[in-house]
Amino acid sequence: MKSIEVFISYHQKDEELREELEKHLATLLREKLITSWHKREIIAGQEFQDEINKYLKRAGLILLLVSPDFIASDYHWTVEVTRALEQNAAGKARVIPVLLRHADWETPPIDQLSPLPSNCKPIKSWNDRDEAFLEVVKGIRQEVARLVASSNYSPPKDSSAQEQEKHEYQVTSLINEADRLREDKKFEEAALKYKVAIRLDPNSLYAHNALGATLYYQGKLEEAIATFQKALGLDPKSAKAYNNLGNALKARGKLEEAIIAYQKALRLDPNFATPHQNLGITLKDQGKLEEAIAAYQRALQIDANYANAHNNLANALYEQGKLEQAIAEMEIAVRLEPNSTLFRDNLELLRNKKKGF
């Protein structure tokens, strides 16, 4: 059995916590289930960026050690995180955020990943830090077992060709620029950057998905649909691409096709809460309230903190005349996102309905 190569991405200010994590990974290392690498292992004379790119490319499991310093680091965010997500999207590696310290990590592009510890409580906030690391190691052991059981997993071959590394770095830089432009709602410029990245790397699933999303935000729905279909041509098992395709089809008014896309996403990943939520919205648009409610409830079984699902469930329950249940769900949505004007307004409306206003 081949060991799973683990790449650890972290900020230097978290060196102490990284060392503690590796102590707790000792049993997995001793059992030869994993090998691990991090940037401190670069020796004098080696090219820093080339070595990091090489080991990121080889990794089967990538750990992002999340802290305020990690989030604030442009290098980590725009190079290592982007490359890790590309590997994850291509099915070449699994990416797991490990929450070291309290930080605003629930933002794109890593907010769709499942973190450790699984209760989302950062390691430094535990009374017993060893217990926290044990929870992390258990999660890593489970992921390693899944990777080992995967019939198509094998460690990527080592390629030290400098030109290839430069080419990959160029693609990554373009995607980083495009991501920043998209976050700033500069969609036209972002789309151009993604298209250049795709010309350089036609097999980049991440770039295709990101371009499709950008076109969707621009209202270029037919082009977005075609782009998501290209993404699925690269990886027919991409639940994310099917979910994105469903969103574009729904916006185009093709509700039945959207439902099929969401259902395909859920067959591939039944524990992906977002397609359940989006399926519910589409079913509600068709007037299928019972089915919509069931879809929202499945999303909340997977992620009880999914505020939008609580909001949509509340609206559907209200339409069924279940006012008390609707208020209860909307109160949860507001509690989860107290700054949401929409949720607060919806809750006030429901409470006024209860008062007879």
C-alpha positions as CSV (number, residue, x, y, z in Angstrom):
1,M,0.0,0.0,0.0
2,K,1.3,3.4,-1.0
3,S,1.5,6.2,1.6
4,I,-0.6,9.3,1.0
5,E,1.5,12.4,0.6
6,V,0.3,15.2,2.9
7,F,1.2,18.8,2.2
8,I,0.9,21.2,5.1
9,S,0.3,24.9,4.2
10,Y,0.7,27.2,7.2
11,H,1.9,30.7,8.3
12,Q,5.2,30.9,10.0
13,K,3.5,32.5,13.1
14,D,1.7,29.2,13.6
15,E,4.9,27.2,13.6
16,E,4.3,26.0,17.2
17,L,0.8,24.7,16.4
18,R,2.1,23.0,13.2
19,E,4.7,21.2,15.2
20,E,2.0,20.0,17.7
21,L,-0.1,18.7,14.8
22,E,2.8,16.7,13.4
23,K,3.4,15.1,16.8
24,H,-0.2,13.9,16.8
25,L,0.3,12.7,13.2
26,A,3.1,10.4,14.4
27,T,1.0,7.3,14.5
28,L,-0.1,7.8,10.9
29,L,3.5,8.4,9.9
30,R,4.7,5.4,11.8
31,E,2.1,3.2,10.2
32,K,3.3,4.5,6.8
33,L,-0.2,5.6,6.0
34,I,1.1,9.1,5.2
35,T,4.3,11.1,4.5
36,S,4.2,14.8,5.3
37,W,5.9,17.9,3.9
38,H,6.0,21.6,4.7
39,K,8.1,24.5,3.6
40,R,10.5,24.3,6.6
41,E,11.9,21.2,4.9
42,I,13.3,23.2,2.0
43,I,17.1,22.9,2.2
44,A,19.6,25.6,1.3
45,G,20.2,26.0,-2.4
46,Q,16.7,24.8,-3.4
47,E,14.3,27.1,-5.3
48,F,11.6,27.9,-2.7
49,Q,8.7,28.3,-5.2
50,D,9.7,25.3,-7.3
51,E,9.9,23.0,-4.3
52,I,6.5,24.2,-3.0
53,N,4.9,23.7,-6.4
54,K,6.4,20.3,-6.8
55,Y,5.1,19.0,-3.4
56,L,1.7,20.6,-3.9
57,K,1.4,18.8,-7.2
58,R,2.4,15.4,-5.6
59,A,0.1,15.7,-2.5
60,G,-2.9,13.5,-2.1
61,L,-4.0,15.4,0.9
62,I,-3.5,19.1,1.5
63,L,-4.0,20.6,5.0
64,L,-4.6,24.4,5.2
65,L,-3.8,25.5,8.8
66,V,-6.2,28.4,9.1
67,S,-5.5,31.4,11.3
68,P,-5.8,35.2,11.0
69,D,-2.2,35.3,9.8
70,F,-2.8,32.6,7.2
71,I,-6.0,34.4,5.9
72,A,-4.2,37.8,5.8
73,S,-1.2,36.4,3.9
74,D,-1.5,37.3,0.2
75,Y,1.1,34.6,-0.7
76,H,-0.8,31.8,1.1
77,W,-4.2,32.9,-0.1
78,T,-3.3,33.6,-3.7
79,V,-0.7,30.9,-4.4
80,E,-1.0,27.8,-2.1
81,V,-4.7,28.0,-1.5
82,T,-5.5,28.5,-5.2
83,R,-3.2,25.7,-6.3
84,A,-4.6,23.4,-3.6
85,L,-8.2,24.1,-4.8
86,E,-7.2,23.4,-8.4
87,Q,-5.8,20.0,-7.3
88,N,-9.0,19.4,-5.3
89,A,-11.3,20.4,-8.2
90,A,-9.4,18.1,-10.5
91,G,-9.8,15.2,-8.1
92,K,-6.0,15.0,-7.7
93,A,-6.0,15.8,-4.0
94,R,-8.3,16.4,-1.0
95,V,-8.1,19.7,0.8
96,I,-9.0,20.1,4.5
97,P,-8.9,23.4,6.4
98,V,-7.6,22.8,10.0
99,L,-8.9,25.6,12.2
100,L,-6.0,26.7,14.5
101,R,-7.3,30.1,15.7
102,H,-10.5,32.1,15.3
103,A,-10.5,33.6,11.8
104,D,-13.0,34.7,9.2
105,W,-12.5,31.6,7.0
106,E,-16.1,31.0,5.9
107,T,-15.6,33.0,2.7
108,P,-14.9,31.9,-0.9
109,P,-13.0,30.0,-2.1
110,I,-12.6,27.7,1.0
111,D,-16.0,28.0,2.5
112,Q,-17.3,25.0,0.7
113,L,-14.7,22.7,2.3
114,S,-15.3,20.6,5.4
115,P,-13.0,21.8,8.2
116,L,-11.4,20.0,11.2
117,P,-12.2,19.9,14.0
118,S,-15.6,18.9,12.7
119,N,-17.4,21.1,15.2
120,C,-15.6,24.2,13.7
121,K,-14.2,25.1,17.1
122,P,-10.6,26.3,16.6
123,I,-7.9,24.3,18.3
124,K,-6.7,27.2,20.5
125,S,-10.1,27.6,22.0
126,W,-10.3,24.1,23.4
127,N,-9.6,23.6,27.1
128,D,-7.6,20.5,26.3
129,R,-5.6,21.1,23.1
130,D,-4.5,17.5,22.9
131,E,-8.2,16.5,22.6
132,A,-8.6,19.0,19.8
133,F,-5.7,17.6,17.9
134,L,-7.0,14.1,18.4
135,E,-10.2,15.1,16.7
136,V,-8.2,16.5,13.8
137,V,-6.1,13.4,13.5
138,K,-9.3,11.2,13.6
139,G,-10.7,13.2,10.7
140,I,-7.4,12.9,8.8
141,R,-7.3,9.2,9.4
142,Q,-10.8,8.8,8.0
143,E,-9.9,10.9,4.9
144,V,-6.7,8.8,4.4
145,A,-8.7,5.6,4.6
146,R,-11.1,7.0,1.9
147,L,-8.1,7.9,-0.4
148,V,-6.5,4.5,0.1
149,A,-9.8,2.8,-0.7
150,S,-10.2,4.9,-3.9
151,S,-9.3,2.7,-6.8
152,N,-8.0,5.5,-8.9
153,Y,-5.7,7.1,-6.4
154,S,-1.9,7.0,-6.9
155,P,0.6,9.6,-5.9
156,P,1.3,11.9,-8.8
157,K,4.6,11.4,-10.6
158,D,7.4,13.8,-9.7
159,S,8.0,16.3,-12.5
160,S,10.8,18.7,-11.9
161,A,10.6,20.3,-15.4
162,Q,11.2,24.0,-14.7
163,E,9.2,25.1,-17.7
164,Q,6.2,23.1,-16.6
165,E,6.4,24.7,-13.1
166,K,6.6,28.2,-14.6
167,H,3.6,27.4,-16.8
168,E,1.5,26.3,-13.9
169,Y,2.6,29.3,-11.8
170,Q,1.5,31.6,-14.7
171,V,-2.0,29.8,-14.8
172,T,-2.3,30.1,-11.0
173,S,-1.4,33.8,-11.1
174,L,-4.0,34.5,-13.8
175,I,-6.7,32.7,-11.8
176,N,-5.7,34.6,-8.6
177,E,-6.1,37.9,-10.5
178,A,-9.4,36.8,-11.9
179,D,-10.7,35.7,-8.5
180,R,-9.8,39.2,-7.0
181,L,-11.5,40.9,-9.9
182,R,-14.6,38.8,-9.5
183,E,-14.8,39.5,-5.8
184,D,-14.6,43.2,-6.7
185,K,-17.5,42.6,-9.1
186,K,-15.3,43.5,-12.1
187,F,-16.9,40.6,-14.0
188,E,-15.8,41.5,-17.6
189,E,-12.1,41.8,-16.6
190,A,-12.3,38.6,-14.5
191,A,-13.9,36.7,-17.4
192,L,-11.0,37.7,-19.7
193,K,-8.4,36.5,-17.2
194,Y,-10.1,33.2,-16.7
195,K,-10.3,32.7,-20.5
196,V,-6.6,33.3,-20.8
197,A,-5.9,30.8,-18.0
198,I,-8.1,28.3,-19.8
199,R,-6.2,28.8,-23.1
200,L,-3.0,28.1,-21.2
201,D,-4.5,25.1,-19.4
202,P,-7.6,23.8,-21.1
203,N,-7.9,21.1,-18.4
204,S,-8.3,23.5,-15.5
205,L,-11.6,22.5,-13.9
206,Y,-11.3,25.3,-11.4
207,A,-11.0,28.0,-14.1
208,H,-13.9,26.6,-16.1
209,N,-16.2,26.6,-13.0
210,A,-15.0,30.1,-12.0
211,L,-15.5,31.4,-15.6
212,G,-19.0,29.9,-15.7
213,A,-19.9,31.6,-12.4
214,T,-18.6,34.9,-13.7
215,L,-20.6,34.7,-16.8
216,Y,-23.6,33.8,-14.7
217,Y,-23.2,37.0,-12.7
218,Q,-23.0,38.9,-15.9
219,G,-26.3,37.5,-17.1
220,K,-24.6,35.7,-20.0
221,L,-26.5,32.5,-19.2
222,E,-26.1,30.5,-22.4
223,E,-22.3,31.1,-22.3
224,A,-22.3,30.1,-18.6
225,I,-24.2,26.9,-19.4
226,A,-21.8,26.0,-22.2
227,T,-18.8,26.7,-19.8
228,F,-20.2,24.5,-17.0
229,Q,-20.9,21.7,-19.6
230,K,-17.2,22.0,-20.6
231,A,-16.2,21.6,-17.0
232,L,-18.3,18.5,-16.8
233,G,-16.6,17.2,-19.9
234,L,-13.3,17.5,-17.9
235,D,-14.8,15.8,-14.9
236,P,-18.2,14.1,-15.2
237,K,-18.1,13.5,-11.5
238,S,-17.9,17.1,-10.4
239,A,-20.9,17.7,-8.1
240,K,-20.0,21.4,-7.9
241,A,-20.2,21.8,-11.7
242,Y,-23.6,20.1,-11.9
243,N,-24.8,22.4,-9.1
244,N,-23.5,25.5,-11.0
245,L,-25.1,24.2,-14.2
246,G,-28.4,23.9,-12.4
247,N,-28.2,27.5,-11.2
248,A,-27.6,28.7,-14.8
249,L,-30.4,26.6,-16.2
250,K,-32.8,27.8,-13.5
251,A,-31.9,31.4,-14.2
252,R,-32.6,30.7,-17.9
253,G,-36.0,29.4,-17.0
254,K,-35.2,25.8,-17.8
255,L,-36.5,24.4,-14.4
256,E,-36.8,20.8,-15.4
257,E,-33.3,20.7,-16.7
258,A,-32.1,22.5,-13.6
259,I,-33.7,19.9,-11.4
260,I,-32.0,17.1,-13.3
261,A,-28.6,18.9,-12.9
262,Y,-29.2,19.3,-9.1
263,Q,-30.2,15.6,-8.8
264,K,-27.0,14.6,-10.6
265,A,-25.0,16.7,-8.2
266,L,-26.7,14.9,-5.3
267,R,-26.2,11.5,-6.7
268,L,-22.5,12.2,-6.9
269,D,-22.4,13.9,-3.4
270,P,-25.5,13.3,-1.3
271,N,-23.9,15.3,1.6
272,F,-23.5,18.5,-0.5
273,A,-26.0,20.8,1.2
274,T,-26.1,23.5,-1.5
275,P,-27.8,21.5,-4.3
276,H,-30.5,20.3,-1.8
277,Q,-31.2,24.0,-1.1
278,N,-31.2,25.0,-4.8
279,L,-33.4,22.0,-5.7
280,G,-35.8,23.2,-3.0
281,I,-35.9,26.7,-4.5
282,T,-36.6,25.3,-8.0
283,L,-39.3,22.9,-6.8
284,K,-41.0,25.8,-4.9
285,D,-40.9,27.9,-8.2
286,Q,-42.9,25.0,-9.7
287,G,-45.4,25.1,-6.8
288,K,-44.2,21.8,-5.3
289,L,-44.2,23.0,-1.7
290,E,-44.0,19.6,0.0
291,E,-41.1,18.5,-2.1
292,A,-39.4,21.9,-1.7
293,I,-39.7,21.7,2.1
294,A,-38.3,18.2,2.1
295,A,-35.3,19.4,0.1
296,Y,-34.6,22.3,2.5
297,Q,-34.9,19.9,5.4
298,R,-32.3,17.6,3.8
299,A,-30.0,20.6,3.4
300,L,-30.4,21.4,7.1
301,Q,-29.8,17.8,8.2
302,I,-26.4,18.2,6.5
303,D,-25.7,21.7,7.6
304,A,-27.8,23.0,10.5
305,N,-26.2,26.4,10.2
306,Y,-27.3,27.0,6.6
307,A,-29.0,30.3,7.1
308,N,-30.5,30.6,3.6
309,A,-32.0,27.2,3.9
310,H,-33.7,28.2,7.2
311,N,-35.0,31.4,5.5
312,N,-36.4,29.5,2.5
313,L,-37.9,26.8,4.6
314,A,-39.6,29.5,6.7
315,N,-41.1,31.1,3.6
316,A,-42.4,27.7,2.3
317,L,-43.9,26.8,5.7
318,Y,-45.6,30.2,5.7
319,E,-47.2,29.5,2.3
320,Q,-48.5,26.3,3.8
321,G,-50.1,28.3,6.6
322,K,-47.7,27.0,9.3
323,L,-46.9,30.4,10.8
324,E,-45.5,29.3,14.1
325,Q,-43.0,26.9,12.4
326,A,-42.1,29.6,9.9
327,I,-41.3,32.1,12.6
328,A,-39.1,29.5,14.4
329,E,-37.1,28.8,11.3
330,M,-36.7,32.5,10.5
331,E,-35.5,33.2,14.0
332,I,-32.8,30.7,13.5
333,A,-31.8,32.4,10.2
334,V,-31.6,35.7,11.9
335,R,-29.6,34.2,14.8
336,L,-27.1,32.7,12.3
337,E,-26.8,35.9,10.3
338,P,-27.9,38.8,12.5
339,N,-26.6,41.4,10.0
340,S,-28.9,40.2,7.2
341,T,-31.5,42.9,6.5
342,L,-33.5,40.4,4.4
343,F,-33.8,37.9,7.2
344,R,-34.7,40.5,9.8
345,D,-37.3,42.0,7.5
346,N,-38.8,38.5,6.8
347,L,-38.9,37.8,10.5
348,E,-40.7,41.1,11.3
349,L,-43.2,40.4,8.5
350,L,-44.0,37.0,9.9
351,R,-44.3,38.3,13.5
352,N,-46.7,41.0,12.2
353,K,-48.8,38.4,10.4
354,K,-49.0,36.6,13.8
355,K,-50.3,39.8,15.4
356,G,-52.9,40.1,12.6
357,F,-51.3,43.1,10.9
